[in-house]
Amino acid sequence: MLRIGVAGLGGMGSLHARNVLGLPGARLVAVASTRPERAEEAAAELGVRASTYGELFAADDVDAVVVAARSVDHAVRACEVLAAGKHLFLEKPGATSVAGQGAVREAAEAHPDRVVQVGYHRRYDRRWIEARRRVTEGSIGRPLLVVGVARDVRAPEPEDPLPAGGFLMDMASHDYDAACWFLAQEPVEAYAARQSSVYPELEALGDLDNAAVTVRFDGGGVAALHISRTCAWGHDVRVEVVGDEGSVLVGNASSRDGVSVMTRADGRSFPQDYRELFANAYVAELAAFVAACSGEGPPGPGLEEDRRAVAVGVAARASAVSGRPLEVGPDWPWR
């Protein structure tokens, strides 16, 4: 039985904690938050004990830790978990800087017997798995282009981008990872054209509400991504992989005449957040983590996959501010 603690009790941390409760082979032992009252509240609801981060990481009855803190804190917390000798499930992105991500990889290399999995849950969604299978088996010929859409529901007002590392890091890391997964190539350059028309206050903070991101890969592949936080009708995530002999699409059903129009009125037919859209994938990724920690399954997406996504995010968010394409790899400043 893998004994798990959850660090961070925002939307993702609370979701993971509830999912652990229903997982065969796993037991939720404790939850932790930087706010003691939040830890106590969640612990009472889940029937486990409340902890501080330090207590959770040092606990003898905890084998593995799910880190779902603020994105800007992921690297530091991940290194603390690994130093304590625990298995680590790390929410994406694994860091908000290239240097931070490198520090986590160094910490993991010092503890090679510990499982490290990063929460790129689309790799566990049945639709995305099937699309990847079709690409891998050659159904569309040689993959050339990934066209992605990731639109989050419009919030009443945007948050300070610093704790999340910027919208093009925090949300879009899933899209960078998916493009790398489909193309099986190394990203080398990113360019982002940004808009801050809905939330103009974000421009001075180095952030945005919509962006068109182009990522170029070393094997000639290209990803063209629309990243948005202003979707009026729901949480809308799609992808098409175009090859030289066909394409595979994960998206919304088209109308009979081939033209679809979506507005706020269509909200009832769309998931209203990521937890609803990818509910099964979130359970499956934790089940895979438990199996890997128990030696009963292969490791999931790890720090090498996260390295690519973080590096693209760093280049994309800086490109959005500078207005020019940037090499993937350096820790470009963005604010």
Solvent accessible surface area in square Angstrom, and as a share of the most:
residue,aa,sasa,rsa
1,M,155,0.69
2,L,14,0.07
3,R,74,0.27
4,I,0,0.00
5,G,0,0.00
6,V,0,0.00
7,A,0,0.00
8,G,5,0.05
9,L,12,0.06
10,G,47,0.45
11,G,33,0.32
12,M,37,0.16
13,G,0,0.00
14,S,16,0.10
15,L,20,0.10
16,H,0,0.00
17,A,0,0.00
18,R,110,0.40
19,N,25,0.13
20,V,0,0.00
21,L,91,0.45
22,G,64,0.62
23,L,13,0.06
24,P,120,0.75
25,G,36,0.35
26,A,11,0.08
27,R,124,0.45
28,L,9,0.04
29,V,11,0.06
30,A,0,0.00
31,V,0,0.00
32,A,0,0.00
33,S,13,0.09
34,T,103,0.60
35,R,131,0.48
36,P,95,0.59
37,E,109,0.49
38,R,44,0.16
39,A,2,0.02
40,E,108,0.49
41,E,108,0.48
42,A,3,0.02
43,A,5,0.04
44,A,86,0.66
45,E,119,0.53
46,L,24,0.12
47,G,68,0.65
48,V,29,0.16
49,R,100,0.36
50,A,30,0.23
51,S,10,0.06
52,T,71,0.42
53,Y,17,0.06
54,G,49,0.47
55,E,104,0.46
56,L,0,0.00
57,F,10,0.04
58,A,74,0.58
59,A,13,0.10
60,D,138,0.71
61,D,46,0.24
62,V,3,0.02
63,D,38,0.20
64,A,0,0.00
65,V,0,0.00
66,V,0,0.00
67,V,0,0.00
68,A,11,0.08
69,A,19,0.14
70,R,134,0.49
71,S,11,0.07
72,V,55,0.32
73,D,38,0.19
74,H,4,0.02
75,A,14,0.11
76,V,92,0.53
77,R,58,0.21
78,A,0,0.00
79,C,35,0.21
80,E,66,0.30
81,V,0,0.00
82,L,0,0.00
83,A,77,0.60
84,A,46,0.36
85,G,28,0.27
86,K,19,0.08
87,H,17,0.08
88,L,0,0.00
89,F,0,0.00
90,L,0,0.00
91,E,8,0.04
92,K,26,0.11
93,P,0,0.00
94,G,0,0.00
95,A,1,0.01
96,T,18,0.11
97,S,35,0.22
98,V,40,0.23
99,A,72,0.56
100,G,15,0.14
101,Q,3,0.01
102,G,17,0.16
103,A,44,0.34
104,V,1,0.00
105,R,71,0.26
106,E,123,0.55
107,A,20,0.15
108,A,17,0.13
109,E,123,0.55
110,A,73,0.56
111,H,55,0.24
112,P,117,0.74
113,D,98,0.51
114,R,70,0.25
115,V,26,0.15
116,V,22,0.12
117,Q,0,0.00
118,V,0,0.00
119,G,0,0.00
120,Y,1,0.01
121,H,6,0.03
122,R,13,0.05
123,R,39,0.14
124,Y,43,0.16
125,D,12,0.06
126,R,185,0.67
127,R,72,0.26
128,W,2,0.01
129,I,80,0.40
130,E,63,0.28
131,A,2,0.02
132,R,70,0.26
133,R,113,0.41
134,R,101,0.37
135,V,9,0.05
136,T,97,0.56
137,E,100,0.45
138,G,39,0.37
139,S,58,0.37
140,I,6,0.03
141,G,17,0.17
142,R,150,0.55
143,P,27,0.17
144,L,65,0.33
145,L,55,0.28
146,V,1,0.01
147,V,56,0.32
148,G,4,0.04
149,V,20,0.12
150,A,0,0.00
151,R,43,0.16
152,D,40,0.21
153,V,50,0.29
154,R,102,0.37
155,A,46,0.35
156,P,140,0.88
157,E,129,0.58
158,P,24,0.15
159,E,142,0.64
160,D,79,0.41
161,P,4,0.02
162,L,85,0.42
163,P,40,0.25
164,A,30,0.23
165,G,3,0.03
166,G,0,0.00
167,F,16,0.07
168,L,1,0.00
169,M,0,0.00
170,D,37,0.19
171,M,22,0.10
172,A,0,0.00
173,S,0,0.00
174,H,19,0.08
175,D,6,0.03
176,Y,2,0.01
177,D,5,0.02
178,A,4,0.03
179,A,1,0.00
180,C,11,0.07
181,W,29,0.10
182,F,4,0.02
183,L,7,0.03
184,A,85,0.66
185,Q,37,0.17
186,E,52,0.23
187,P,5,0.03
188,V,44,0.25
189,E,52,0.23
190,A,0,0.00
191,Y,81,0.31
192,A,1,0.01
193,A,48,0.37
194,R,60,0.22
195,Q,103,0.46
196,S,17,0.11
197,S,92,0.59
198,V,61,0.35
199,Y,15,0.06
200,P,87,0.55
201,E,94,0.42
202,L,2,0.01
203,E,95,0.42
204,A,101,0.78
205,L,66,0.33
206,G,7,0.07
207,D,3,0.01
208,L,2,0.01
209,D,0,0.00
210,N,18,0.09
211,A,3,0.03
212,A,61,0.47
213,V,1,0.01
214,T,59,0.34
215,V,1,0.01
216,R,115,0.42
217,F,4,0.02
218,D,91,0.47
219,G,46,0.45
220,G,58,0.56
221,G,2,0.02
222,V,46,0.27
223,A,0,0.00
224,A,38,0.29
225,L,7,0.03
226,H,58,0.26
227,I,0,0.00
228,S,3,0.02
229,R,36,0.13
230,T,18,0.10
231,C,4,0.02
232,A,30,0.23
233,W,43,0.15
234,G,0,0.00
235,H,12,0.05
236,D,2,0.01
237,V,11,0.07
238,R,53,0.19
239,V,5,0.03
240,E,52,0.23
241,V,1,0.00
242,V,46,0.26
243,G,8,0.07
244,D,78,0.40
245,E,137,0.61
246,G,33,0.31
247,S,56,0.36
248,V,25,0.14
249,L,110,0.55
250,V,12,0.07
251,G,36,0.34
252,N,57,0.29
253,A,100,0.78
254,S,81,0.52
255,S,52,0.33
256,R,254,0.93
257,D,115,0.60
258,G,57,0.55
259,V,99,0.57
260,S,58,0.37
261,V,119,0.68
262,M,47,0.21
263,T,67,0.39
264,R,159,0.58
265,A,93,0.72
266,D,49,0.25
267,G,16,0.15
268,R,247,0.90
269,S,92,0.59
270,F,26,0.11
271,P,29,0.18
272,Q,84,0.37
273,D,37,0.19
274,Y,61,0.23
275,R,87,0.32
276,E,108,0.48
277,L,36,0.18
278,F,4,0.02
279,A,48,0.37
280,N,126,0.64
281,A,0,0.00
282,Y,4,0.02
283,V,63,0.36
284,A,38,0.30
285,E,0,0.00
286,L,0,0.00
287,A,42,0.33
288,A,24,0.19
289,F,0,0.00
290,V,9,0.05
291,A,27,0.21
292,A,12,0.09
293,C,21,0.13
294,S,57,0.37
295,G,70,0.67
296,E,140,0.63
297,G,27,0.26
298,P,109,0.69
299,P,100,0.63
300,G,19,0.18
301,P,9,0.05
302,G,12,0.12
303,L,17,0.08
304,E,77,0.34
305,E,47,0.21
306,D,0,0.00
307,R,59,0.22
308,R,58,0.21
309,A,0,0.00
310,V,1,0.00
311,A,8,0.06
312,V,1,0.01
313,G,0,0.00
314,V,0,0.00
315,A,0,0.00
316,A,0,0.00
317,R,15,0.06
318,A,4,0.03
319,S,0,0.00
320,A,8,0.06
321,V,64,0.37
322,S,56,0.36
323,G,50,0.49
324,R,126,0.46
325,P,69,0.43
326,L,6,0.03
327,E,106,0.47
328,V,19,0.11
329,G,33,0.31
330,P,48,0.30
331,D,65,0.34
332,W,65,0.23
333,P,113,0.71
334,W,26,0.09
335,R,136,0.50
